[in-house]
């Protein structure tokens, strides 16, 4: 990864308006069509479509370019599966209908656990478990197509895992089991032929079409499928990535997953002595800077749109596997994550509307929130993890993690800047963000405003952030600006608002006696001073979801206030003490 701190090359002093993307929303007919499509999976007709001859062997066995986690592999050997902040005993896990969260389900049905078993390295220990668990899965799902085990992207990942880790599965002396695995690979490929374009736009559809291509490369006699897969992959990348390389769901974790898919495809191409398709290479050159633009000072991802703060090692593993290289994108447009990096400090700001409903599973009302790190220590974060946390959380908690209050931003009257509807989709709210960015000898400055509260409360939220050139001071102003012509209110009406600054894990805060400031102490012993002007400051409890989907108790700085009809502004500053 290339360090971009103190490098202002390519940053323009300009003003721009960023609006919700056109055509990305999901109509009622789209949603009904997707529902009917999943229903057809359960019919005998679809089952017959998946029948046919299966190969006796694969053309090639690519090496998995991504390393597994040996600790997770050892846990599997001890009878436990860990994923998405959950753990379940293999002995009692109901593979036919597991009561698990989405991340655990993907790990189970996508067979990423084979990678972790392979990391153990002792095939005499791992092969029997791989065979036994795969046999159980085949008995539950091999001949019965259902959601979520047969979602296109999940099928593609499973096909790749079975092929790349076939030494764990196809070395069996049980010829019937070997035949069932190879038949499972063939059935997965036929399913993808028919469903890849039905996957959600973005990382999921790219994964599905990559699966078609990988199947064509590795299954004998299916070279024609390669051309079809590459054409579909080019379409999926064109619709799934913005011009500046961001994925349409606006989730850095999803963009990392897309790059991991490219890494798997690269390995399959290399196993056949072929280059990556040109469309994939071009997309990789755009997506890499966009991804790096959302990393913090520790090299890991920041938490946006339901994703996790995936650590630097995992990010670098994916970059290496995909062959990616580039510098962090600091001034995007559609991707929306503005990056300020001075001294040892990195600031990432969400300066765009949320994604549209069709591409926003786990989408969050996070506009104008930010994350801030000093070196490898994260000071200000978002709670994160709403799209992947485990089934142990209540629906109310999952919705709460997606709310504006779960992000380091301003909240008006305890409402979200973009509505989160009962069915989990995003509703009305932020439609437009106006952004001005300036670079000078003093430092890097961003001023942005959004209209998410304009209709309901008659205000625009404007946030100004100035990161000084040495990175040791961050100055901020949050203002509620009265919208001309907004619905009339009594001259004496006051609207409550709350400013929240969620603190990173290991950061301890103590408020001063005058409730105007707080002293922050990091895990390494560094001190930062936070001070606001005018409004009351308190320290409250918060939570943070780590890169494994585990939830930890943390703290947050909270500033409460009342805004008059004419608006209000709150100034604050964070300064490193030593």
C-alpha angles and dihedrals in degrees: 000000000000118000111231100183117133090007110117096169113138095016111130126205099231149128123236140169119226118198136185109281117260122242097011097106122102117238124210089256090053091053093045090049092052091048092050091047091057090048091057089058089071095054126100088236092064091044090055090050088060094051121099143097119326128207123260089217142354125263091233140355109223121206112249104249093203121074121232128226110258092199090057090048091052089048089055090052088052090053103262133110119203125193139134093011092304134103128196134182111249091217094062100028109120102220092186094060110002115190094222141124124265097263092050091047091052091049091050101043095034090054095227084145088075087068090055093047090050089053089066088067099205104108093185087067101034104041097066091051093045090053095044096049093044090050090053091050092048090051090053101038112005095096099021117073112207144145129297098011092057101041105136097245092046091050090050092052091047092050090052093047093050091049098042093045097037091126087071092050110026097047088076119123087217101097092189091056091047089052092050092052093050089046088051090055091050093047091049090053092051091048091052091048087064103033110033093099090051093065118105114275114264128026094000095054092043089053091049095052091043086056090055090051094047090050090053091050096048108031112080117247096016102100090127087064090063093065091046091048094049092050091049091046091053090052092047092051092047092053096034101052128058122228090265093052101260120135115247094242087061090225116136089201089056091049089052088051089052090053090048088055089053088051091055091047091049090054092051091049092049090050087060094041093248132131125239113272111268093241090056093049091051092048090049091055090057100038097052097064090044091054094045089051089067097051121107130221091281091058094247127117123270117237114260138148096005096312131131130248091250110199127251095253093057091046092050092047090057093045090052093047094050095043090238125163136164146102125284114274106238103176111037129160117204093019085060103198108126113200125207116186122176129153108334093330129102124189123187118190128191099227101167138068118272117268120272120268098260094061100031110088100163090009115172139212093235105134113153093005117134143197122214131193135182109208107312094339121096111217104172120028143157120248091244132174101088093133098051112024120123134276089252090081121088119242088247091056092047090052090046092057088057094050128104087246090064089060132070097256143090122290123198120212093340092293133124121254086228118028120248106211126215091253090057098254125121117255136186122335133088111037100157139026121194112204134189121184128187134180122199142149088273093059145267120320132191127184116184136164133189135197099220094117098036099096099040102036107013097243139108117213112229121187125189120191126184119185109193118232094253092052093231098109133046118190121194142181125190115193135182106211119200112241112230111242094015118153111291121264133184111273089239096045114125124200119208119230136177130206113205129194109183111206125225122251110282095022112122122199132197121185120225121243093256092055090232100103146024135208115224123203120191126211091259092053100258117142129218126185118217119193133173131186127236105347127087116263124204137171116236138174121272140167135232128198113217130213092276094053094255119141120228130187113246139158136256135201109233126194115190124195148151121241120210119219090265093058136247141233130214121201122202139166137200116203131177110239097199 
